[in-house]
Amino acid sequence: MQSTTTSTFHPESVQALVAWIDRVVQANGGSTKARKPGHRTKFHWPPHPVSASFHVLASDWTGRSSVDAFGETFAVKIARTPHGVFGRCDAIWLEARGDTEEEMLENLASAAVPLFERQFAIARCLEQETRFQGKLRELAPLDLTKLLFCEDRDVANEAKTEIEKRASERAFFPLLTAVLRDRKHPNRRTAHWCVLDLFEDLPSFCDGHADELNAVSAIKALIWDAEDDFARAIYKAGVVLGGHLPYDFGGPVLLECLQAPSKIGRRSAIHGLYHVVEWVPEMQARVVAALREHALQDPEPLLRAFAAQMATDIEADNSDHVIEPTFPDEA
């Protein structure tokens, strides 16, 4: 049975999320090393019906067969035409064509792979034994939050979109801040990026100033000890603070993050400060002075040069800024 929507947050939901992450780590052999995710591949389903391109009529679907795929058997309607044999599987909204019935069924099973891979990826994430056949919008906040960690980045993106639609359900905020504070799940960088994207509109998820402080603290911690910038999550953290939360939080927090032990984090802070000055020009003198001082002190030569040029770009009121450097170990 699929989870149902709820608008009431229970504190045990965060505990359940943390326990789930621990189970994932255990299943991963105890490793907490972050994975570098691939690029997102957008999922489109159902595919364009091939029969429409050959003007197959409703009256042509007279045959019946079946196809085996991923341990299940599906009924198939068949239309035999001068253009070949067409098959339609209503259960998975899919059509295929072949010169023979056998070829058509093989093509149908092959074409179904992206759907099943996605459904099984969701099922694995939610610890379900069978493929997921529900709708993400029907999931409870805890399960929807788990999907931010899904190995399929498009699933994570869809979960993010559903959470955004339901931002007024205050149930999500404690879960999302818990995601930002996670340092164990192998797919955490994708999840971090998704939460940061949601927190570009932080007030929609918060119940007041204390919540905002909690979120900013989690973002700062993410920048402070970053070991990598997979999924551009740490870069995104600086953008959120500097470009979306610049007034009360962004400037002071990013100035603090210039002292972060993580070179990835310091790079994010330098870039984020450019956006702070865009929104809070009265901070320009303070930011430029901090960047020039940092350009003399950062242990990384690339960051010394980056900070110096960023200070120059801000002072010159350039509409664009120097591109952030890439470290040799990121190549």
C-alpha positions in Angstrom: 0.0 0.0 0.0 1.3 3.4 -0.9 1.8 6.2 1.7 -0.8 8.8 1.9 -0.5 12.6 2.2 -0.5 14.2 5.6 -0.2 17.8 6.7 0.8 17.0 10.3 4.5 16.7 11.2 5.5 14.0 13.7 9.0 14.4 15.2 9.6 10.7 14.7 9.6 11.4 10.9 13.1 12.9 11.2 14.2 9.9 13.3 12.8 7.6 10.7 14.7 9.4 8.0 17.9 9.1 9.9 17.3 5.4 10.6 16.6 4.9 6.9 19.8 6.5 5.9 21.7 4.3 8.4 20.1 1.2 6.7 21.2 2.5 3.3 24.8 2.9 4.6 24.7 -0.6 6.1 23.5 -2.0 2.8 26.3 0.0 1.1 28.9 -1.9 3.1 29.2 0.8 5.7 30.7 3.4 3.3 29.6 7.0 3.7 31.6 8.3 0.8 29.6 10.5 -1.5 28.9 9.3 -5.0 29.4 11.6 -8.0 26.0 11.5 -9.7 25.6 11.5 -13.4 23.7 14.1 -15.3 20.0 14.2 -15.0 18.1 12.4 -17.9 14.6 13.7 -18.2 12.0 10.9 -18.2 9.1 11.1 -20.7 6.3 8.6 -20.5 4.4 7.4 -22.4 6.4 7.5 -25.6 4.8 8.7 -28.8 2.5 5.9 -30.0 4.1 4.4 -33.1 0.8 3.4 -34.5 -0.2 7.0 -34.9 2.6 7.5 -37.4 1.2 4.7 -39.6 -2.5 5.6 -39.2 -3.5 2.4 -37.6 -7.2 2.4 -37.0 -9.1 1.4 -33.8 -10.7 -1.4 -35.8 -7.3 -2.9 -36.6 -6.5 -4.0 -33.1 -8.0 -7.4 -33.4 -5.2 -9.7 -32.2 -4.3 -10.7 -28.7 -1.0 -11.8 -27.2 1.2 -11.3 -24.1 4.7 -10.2 -23.2 6.9 -11.2 -20.3 9.0 -8.4 -18.7 10.7 -8.1 -15.4 8.9 -11.1 -13.9 5.5 -10.0 -15.0 3.2 -10.9 -17.9 1.3 -8.2 -19.7 -1.6 -8.5 -22.1 -0.9 -7.0 -25.6 -3.3 -6.0 -28.3 -2.1 -6.6 -31.8 -2.8 -4.9 -35.2 -1.5 -6.6 -38.3 -1.1 -4.1 -41.2 0.8 -3.7 -44.4 3.3 -1.7 -42.4 4.1 -4.5 -40.0 2.8 -5.9 -36.7 1.9 -3.4 -34.0 1.5 -4.1 -30.3 -0.2 -2.1 -27.6 0.2 -2.7 -23.9 -2.3 -0.6 -22.1 -1.0 -1.6 -18.7 2.2 0.3 -19.2 1.0 2.8 -21.9 3.4 1.5 -24.5 3.4 0.5 -28.2 5.9 -1.2 -30.5 6.2 -2.3 -34.1 8.0 -5.2 -35.8 8.0 -7.2 -39.0 6.7 -10.2 -37.1 4.8 -10.7 -33.9 7.9 -12.1 -32.2 10.0 -9.1 -33.2 7.2 -6.7 -32.1 7.1 -8.3 -28.7 10.8 -8.1 -28.3 10.8 -4.5 -29.2 7.9 -3.9 -26.8 9.8 -5.5 -23.9 13.0 -3.5 -24.8 11.1 -0.2 -25.0 9.6 -0.8 -21.5 13.0 -0.9 -19.8 13.2 2.9 -18.9 9.8 2.7 -17.2 10.6 -0.4 -15.2 14.1 0.9 -14.3 12.5 4.1 -12.9 9.8 2.2 -11.0 12.3 -0.2 -9.4 14.6 2.7 -8.5 11.8 4.3 -6.6 10.8 1.0 -5.0 14.4 0.4 -3.8 14.6 3.9 -2.4 11.3 3.3 -0.5 12.3 -0.2 0.5 9.4 -1.8 -1.4 9.7 -5.2 -2.9 7.7 -4.6 -6.0 7.9 -1.9 -8.6 6.4 1.4 -7.7 3.2 2.0 -9.6 1.7 4.9 -7.7 2.0 8.7 -8.1 4.6 10.7 -6.3 2.1 13.4 -5.3 0.3 10.7 -3.2 3.3 10.0 -1.0 3.7 11.2 2.6 6.4 13.8 3.4 8.8 11.2 4.7 8.7 9.0 1.6 8.8 12.0 -0.7 11.9 13.3 1.1 13.6 9.9 0.8 13.2 10.2 -3.0 15.5 13.2 -3.0 18.3 10.7 -2.5 17.1 8.4 -5.4 19.8 7.0 -7.6 17.7 8.3 -10.6 18.2 12.1 -10.5 15.1 12.7 -12.5 13.1 11.0 -9.8 14.8 13.2 -7.2 13.9 16.2 -9.3 10.3 15.2 -9.6 10.1 14.6 -5.8 11.6 18.1 -5.3 8.9 19.6 -7.6 6.1 17.8 -5.6 7.6 19.1 -2.3 7.6 22.6 -3.7 3.9 22.3 -4.5 3.2 21.3 -1.0 5.5 23.8 0.8 2.7 25.0 2.9 2.7 21.6 4.7 5.1 22.5 7.4 5.8 18.8 7.8 8.6 19.2 5.2 10.9 21.8 6.9 12.4 19.5 9.6 12.9 16.8 7.1 14.6 19.1 4.6 17.0 20.5 7.2 17.8 17.0 8.2 18.7 16.2 4.6 21.1 19.2 4.5 22.8 17.9 7.7 23.3 14.4 6.4 26.8 13.3 5.9 26.2 9.6 5.3 24.0 8.7 2.4 26.0 8.0 -0.7 23.6 10.0 -2.9 23.4 13.0 -0.5 24.8 15.6 -2.9 21.8 15.2 -5.2 19.5 15.5 -2.2 21.5 18.5 -0.9 21.1 20.3 -4.3 17.3 19.6 -4.3 16.8 21.0 -0.8 18.9 24.1 -1.6 16.9 24.7 -4.7 13.7 24.6 -2.6 15.3 26.9 0.0 15.7 29.6 -2.6 12.2 30.3 -1.4 12.9 29.6 2.2 10.1 31.6 3.8 7.6 29.3 2.1 8.8 26.4 4.2 9.4 28.2 7.5 7.3 29.0 10.5 9.4 32.0 11.6 12.8 33.4 12.3 14.0 30.4 14.3 13.3 28.1 11.3 15.2 30.4 9.0 18.2 30.4 11.4 18.1 26.6 11.5 18.2 26.4 7.7 21.0 28.9 7.4 23.0 27.1 10.0 22.6 23.8 8.0 23.6 25.6 4.8 26.7 27.1 6.5 27.7 23.6 7.9 27.4 22.2 4.4 29.8 24.8 3.1 32.1 24.6 6.1 33.1 20.9 5.8 32.5 20.2 2.1 34.6 17.3 0.8 33.5 17.7 -2.8 31.2 19.7 -5.0 29.3 16.8 -6.6 26.0 17.9 -8.2 27.3 21.4 -7.7 25.6 21.3 -4.3 28.2 23.4 -2.5 28.3 26.0 -5.3 24.5 26.1 -4.9 24.8 26.7 -1.2 26.8 29.9 -1.8 24.3 31.0 -4.4 21.3 30.5 -2.0 23.0 32.4 0.8 24.3 35.2 -1.4 21.6 35.5 -4.0 18.4 34.5 -2.2 19.1 35.2 1.5 21.4 38.2 1.3 19.8 40.6 3.7 19.7 39.1 7.1 22.0 36.1 6.6 24.0 35.9 3.4 26.7 38.5 3.8 27.7 37.8 7.4 27.5 34.0 7.0 29.5 33.9 3.7 32.2 36.2 5.2 32.5 33.7 8.0 32.8 30.9 5.5 35.9 32.5 4.0 37.6 30.8 7.0 36.0 27.4 6.3 38.5 24.5 6.5 37.1 23.3 3.1 38.6 24.8 0.0 35.4 23.8 -1.8 33.5 25.8 0.8 35.7 28.8 0.6 35.4 28.8 -3.2 31.6 28.8 -2.8 31.8 31.7 -0.3 33.9 33.8 -2.6 31.4 33.4 -5.4 28.4 33.9 -3.1 29.7 37.2 -1.9 29.4 38.7 -5.4 25.7 38.1 -5.2 25.4 39.6 -1.8 26.7 42.9 -3.1 24.3 42.7 -6.0 21.4 42.8 -3.6 23.0 44.7 -0.6 25.3 47.3 -2.3 25.9 48.9 1.1 28.0 45.8 2.0 30.4 46.4 -1.0 33.2 48.1 1.0 33.2 45.4 3.7 33.1 42.5 1.2 35.8 43.9 -1.0 38.1 44.5 2.0 37.4 40.9 3.2 38.2 39.5 -0.2 41.4 41.4 -0.7 42.5 40.3 2.8 41.6 36.7 1.9 43.6 37.0 -1.3 46.7 37.3 0.8 45.9 34.5 3.2 44.2 31.6 1.5 46.4 28.5 1.5 45.2 27.7 -2.0 46.9 29.8 -4.8 43.8 29.3 -7.0 41.6 30.8 -4.4 43.9 33.7 -3.6 43.7 34.7 -7.3 40.0 34.0 -7.4 39.3 36.3 -4.3 41.5 39.1 -5.7 39.8 39.1 -9.1 36.3 38.8 -7.5 37.1 41.9 -5.4 38.2 43.7 -8.5 35.0 42.7 -10.4 32.8 43.8 -7.5 34.6 47.2 -7.2 34.3 47.8 -10.9 30.6 46.9 -10.8 31.1 44.3 -13.5 27.9 42.7 -14.7 29.7 39.4 -14.8 32.5 38.0 -12.7 35.5 35.8 -12.9 34.8 32.1 -13.4 35.5 30.1 -10.3 38.6 27.9 -10.5 38.6 24.1 -10.8 41.0 22.3 -8.5 43.3 19.7 -10.0 41.7 16.9 -8.0 38.3 17.7 -9.5 39.3 17.1 -13.1 
